[in-house]
Amino acid sequence: MYSCGGPATTEAAPPASTETVTAVAGNTLSEAEKAEGWALLFDGQSAAGWRGFNQDSLPGSWAAEGGLLTTAGTGGDIGGDIIYTAQAFDNFELYLEWKIEEAGNSGIFYHVQEGEQYHALYENAPEYQLLDDIGFPQELEAWQTVGADYGMYAPKEDKPLRPAGQWNSSRIRYTPNKVTYWLNGAEMLSFDPGSDDWQMRKEIGKWKDYPDYGAARTGWIGLQDHGSRAWFKNIKIRPL
């Protein structure tokens, strides 16, 4: 399936609060961010609040070290993913910084649900795709590239992506009427998660055999170990 979101929708200038989400000193919040209700999901010292998907503890491939939340890349299509379970989120703005190894593949998930019926985050949760577009060895559909709403909406082609081994930043803003993704400060895409267009893409595309995909409107934040080394820092969120 090739599911193209077309050119990124132009929206009004974001509220002032989004402009204050900056790469301040590692895993800290600026005074402005604190005043606006931002909270850290990673303090740079421990993986407190994080555990494996459908597990009681953090998988051995993940570690908090050197101010980074890292994965050794020993996961795969199933297993190795982690979720933040200290608090569930419905409407939110999420910001984080990440880098990935050459040809790497990872992802950011939200509204994650757990249960025996689910084997992986992607069976029910939307994914902001993280990928080394530049060095990936296989031909990619647009909805598989970095900044995509994986399997649903493609990001714009002209993206300010930094290569493998360099830091990038991603931002997700979710409300019931509009979801927007950014990469390194540039808007990649936006969509209405309750629209007929969204439902059509789900019913005919990659998620047609996953009835619970995107159904939840609250849940956990998740990070993927898809068999690639990845590093994360400055993970922060603001409920809306």
Buried (B, 14 or more C-beta within 10 A) or exposed (E): EEBEBEEBBEEEEBEEBBEBBEEBEEBEBBEBBEEBEBBBBBBBEEBEBBBBBBBEEBBEBBBBEEBBBBBBBBBEEEBBBBBBBEEBBBBBBBBBBBBBBBBBBBBBBBBBBBEEEBEBBBBBBBBBBBBBBEBBEEEEBBBBBBBBBBBBBBBBEEBEBEEBBEEBBBBBBBBEEBBBBBBBEBBBBBBBBEEEEBEEBBEEBBBEEBEBBBEBEEBBBBBBBBBBBBBBBBBBBBEB
